[in-house]
Each structure stands twice: as C-alpha cells, then as structure tokens.
Amino acid sequence: MIRNGDHTGEHERRFDLFGTSVRVLVGSGVGPRAPRADMVAAAAEAVLRRHQRALSRFDPHSELSVLNHDPRAVRELSELTAGAVAAALWAAEHSGGLIDPTLLPALERAGYVHSLADSEPAPLYEALSTAPPRRPAAGRVDAKWRELALAGRSVRRPPGVRLDLGGTAKGLAADRAAAFLAGREAFAVDAGGDVVVGGRAGLPRRVTVAHPLDRNSAFAFDLATGAVATSGVGTRLWRTPDGFGHHLLDPSTGRPAWTGVIQATAVATSGLEAEVLAKVALLSGPDAGFEALEPAGGVLVLDSGDVVVAGRLQAAAEVAA
C-alpha cells in the first residue's frame, strides 16, 4: 500500500472495487488549462469500474460471464474484454503456464465459487500447519489456454472452456487508469495490492508491504515510477472438508499451491507485468521465486515468516538495517 500524505496538495479518491479498497491520488496538472485533479481522478475511477463491470466472473451480466456461458466456439468481444483476454494469454505464455486463465472449473472445485470480498479469511497459521508437503507449481503442456486464439476482437475457444481473468485483469485495469493520469505532476493508483505510480515530477512514494502473518510492515521502499503487485495465499483463504483452500492454484494438479512462499511482491514497469511476476514468484517456490524477482526487485515472505528481499530492493533493506 501507499502511505497517506506522501505528496501534499494531492486529491485523493477512495472507493471499493475488485473486492478490495481502491485509492486514486492525483497531483497538480501542467499548464493553466489542465483539468482539475478531482475530474481526472473521477475519470480514472470510471476506467476501473468499466473493467469491473466487464470482467467480473461473479457478475452474471458481465461480458466475461456472458462469454463463459456462450456455447459458440467463436465470439466477438468488446475492445476492453479482448484486451483483457490478450493480457491473460500473454501472462500464460510468459509464465510458462503458471498463470492459467482456463482454471475456473478447478477454482470452483476448490471452493471459490462466489466472491469472498466480504468474508474473513481463514487463519493462515492454521492453514500452514495442515497444508500438504511443499512443492513448486508447474504448468501443463495440454493446458486449455494453449487452444485459445484471439484475432482482433474475435476469440475462439474449445467448447466448454470458461475463463477467469483474475489478477491480470486488475493489473491491466490499473495500467489503463494510470494512463489517464500520466500528464500530472504526480499520481498513484492503488488497487489493493496492484499499485501504479508516476508523474512528470518523478517524486518518490513510500510503498509498504504488509506481512501476511501479522499485518505489520514486512518491508518498505521508495518508488517514483513503475508498478508494484503483491500476491498471497492469505487474502483468499477458506476452510474445506479436506483442510484449507486458496485461490492460487498449481496448474499441474488443479489444486491450491503450497510452495513454501506465502506472499510475493514484485516491482515492474507496468501493473500487468508486476502482477505476473508476483504470481510466478509465489508459485515457483523460494529459490526459483527469488530468481524471478531478482531483475527488477521484489520481496518474498516464506512459510516460516522470514522476509527475503531480492534485486535492487536489497539496497533499501541494507539502509533499513
């Protein structure tokens, strides 16, 4: 999350969306004809809400839900939804199949049928104590996402394949909202774990990563331009007859992944890229996850509660020490 009061004089807009709390911070514009900060913030909110309306699998009237219930192999999509499907396929390809948008049936079997936004997560300590042996997740060579084809705004799917665009859609939405703010002196879009910051002035913001076991600060660093995404097993965690389930699945088994990493935070140039890196790091386990975060920097929290800092963020950790 971004700390309050980083830049004085900014307009702040708060609202609930994507099952989380969202903040948009907008600094002054450039030139006498620059739109007012509150108007620009409202426009950014409208962008985010359009993505929610189109891409929520929990809304039976969303374009994604309509697509998922359409028996036809080929369907024409809106430009917004086609872009989100393209982003999900890019994420699947670049993650080696670790991020799989066609795992919706497995998610439902694991217990994630309805939105859990208003539900208290199950205790993470208890879930860790009963979780199966840790192992890195893996993609599947026969994954259904490999059979999807997108040509312009037309998508072709095998019969019965349904999509869950999840975190990639949220990261993409944050990027698109941030594009409305790029001309301001400073801005930030903070969508519950997906953060995009920037502005002409290049002013740094303090980004704090919460520890998933006690919600205290696990790590903090400054970022002037770019994006941060955090993915963890504790945010969507529920009891099942066989133990505990969460929303981050191992594509090779179709079951919740227990890899030895309970939370991963990634820094990148865009919200979509940061979202992909964070999930790859968590699903890959401690060693490969560290390697995934090394180029741009990031933070892992392990089952033990230990915090591991990667890449250029290690300099911030040394200063804090």
Secondary structure as the mmCIF struct_conf table of DSSP 4:
data_model
#
loop_
_struct_conf.conf_type_id
_struct_conf.id
_struct_conf.beg_label_comp_id
_struct_conf.beg_label_asym_id
_struct_conf.beg_label_seq_id
_struct_conf.end_label_comp_id
_struct_conf.end_label_asym_id
_struct_conf.end_label_seq_id
STRN STRN1 ILE A 2 ILE A 2
HELX_LH_PP_P HELX_LH_PP_P1 ARG A 3 ARG A 3
TURN_TY1_P TURN_TY1_P1 ASN A 4 GLY A 5
BEND BEND1 ASP A 6 HIS A 7
TURN_TY1_P TURN_TY1_P2 THR A 8 GLY A 9
STRN STRN2 HIS A 11 LEU A 17
TURN_TY1_P TURN_TY1_P3 PHE A 18 GLY A 19
STRN STRN3 THR A 20 VAL A 26
BEND BEND2 VAL A 30 GLY A 31
TURN_TY1_P TURN_TY1_P4 PRO A 32 ARG A 33
HELX_LH_PP_P HELX_LH_PP_P2 ALA A 34 ARG A 36
HELX_RH_AL_P HELX_RH_AL_P1 ALA A 37 LEU A 55
TURN_TY1_P TURN_TY1_P5 ARG A 57 PHE A 58
TURN_TY1_P TURN_TY1_P6 PRO A 60 HIS A 61
BEND BEND3 SER A 62 SER A 62
HELX_RH_AL_P HELX_RH_AL_P2 GLU A 63 ASN A 68
TURN_TY1_P TURN_TY1_P7 HIS A 69 HIS A 69
BEND BEND4 ALA A 73 ALA A 73
STRN STRN4 VAL A 74 GLU A 76
HELX_RH_AL_P HELX_RH_AL_P3 GLU A 79 HIS A 94
TURN_TY1_P TURN_TY1_P8 SER A 95 GLY A 97
BEND BEND5 LEU A 98 ILE A 99
TURN_TY1_P TURN_TY1_P9 PRO A 101 THR A 102
HELX_RH_AL_P HELX_RH_AL_P4 LEU A 104 ALA A 110
TURN_TY1_P TURN_TY1_P10 GLY A 111 GLY A 111
BEND BEND6 HIS A 114 HIS A 114
TURN_TY1_P TURN_TY1_P11 ALA A 117 ASP A 118
BEND BEND7 SER A 119 SER A 119
HELX_LH_PP_P HELX_LH_PP_P3 GLU A 120 PRO A 123
HELX_RH_AL_P HELX_RH_AL_P5 LEU A 124 THR A 130
HELX_LH_PP_P HELX_LH_PP_P4 ALA A 131 ARG A 134
TURN_TY1_P TURN_TY1_P12 VAL A 141 ASP A 142
HELX_RH_3T_P HELX_RH_3T_P1 LYS A 144 GLU A 147
STRN STRN5 ALA A 149 ALA A 151
TURN_TY1_P TURN_TY1_P13 GLY A 152 ARG A 153
STRN STRN6 SER A 154 ARG A 156
TURN_TY1_P TURN_TY1_P14 PRO A 159 GLY A 160
HELX_RH_AL_P HELX_RH_AL_P6 GLY A 166 ALA A 179
TURN_TY1_P TURN_TY1_P15 PHE A 180 GLY A 183
BEND BEND8 ARG A 184 ALA A 186
STRN STRN7 PHE A 187 ALA A 191
TURN_TY1_P TURN_TY1_P16 GLY A 192 GLY A 193
STRN STRN8 ASP A 194 GLY A 198
TURN_TY1_P TURN_TY1_P17 ARG A 200 ALA A 201
STRN STRN9 ARG A 205 ALA A 210
HELX_LH_PP_P HELX_LH_PP_P5 HIS A 211 HIS A 211
TURN_TY1_P TURN_TY1_P18 PRO A 212 ASP A 214
BEND BEND9 ASN A 216 ASN A 216
STRN STRN10 SER A 217 LEU A 223
BEND BEND10 ALA A 224 THR A 225
STRN STRN11 GLY A 226 GLY A 232
BEND BEND11 VAL A 233 ARG A 236
STRN STRN12 LEU A 237 THR A 240
TURN_TY1_P TURN_TY1_P19 PRO A 241 ASP A 242
STRN STRN13 GLY A 243 HIS A 246
BEND BEND12 HIS A 247 HIS A 247
STRN STRN14 LEU A 249 ASP A 250
TURN_TY1_P TURN_TY1_P20 PRO A 251 GLY A 254
STRN STRN15 ARG A 255 PRO A 256
BEND BEND13 GLY A 260 GLY A 260
STRN STRN16 VAL A 261 ALA A 268
BEND BEND14 THR A 269 SER A 270
HELX_RH_AL_P HELX_RH_AL_P7 GLY A 271 SER A 284
HELX_RH_AL_P HELX_RH_AL_P8 PRO A 286 LEU A 293
TURN_TY1_P TURN_TY1_P21 GLU A 294 ALA A 296
STRN STRN17 GLY A 298 LEU A 302
TURN_TY1_P TURN_TY1_P22 ASP A 303 SER A 304
BEND BEND15 GLY A 305 GLY A 305
STRN STRN18 VAL A 307 ALA A 310
TURN_TY1_P TURN_TY1_P23 GLY A 311 ARG A 312
HELX_RH_AL_P HELX_RH_AL_P9 LEU A 313 ALA A 320
#
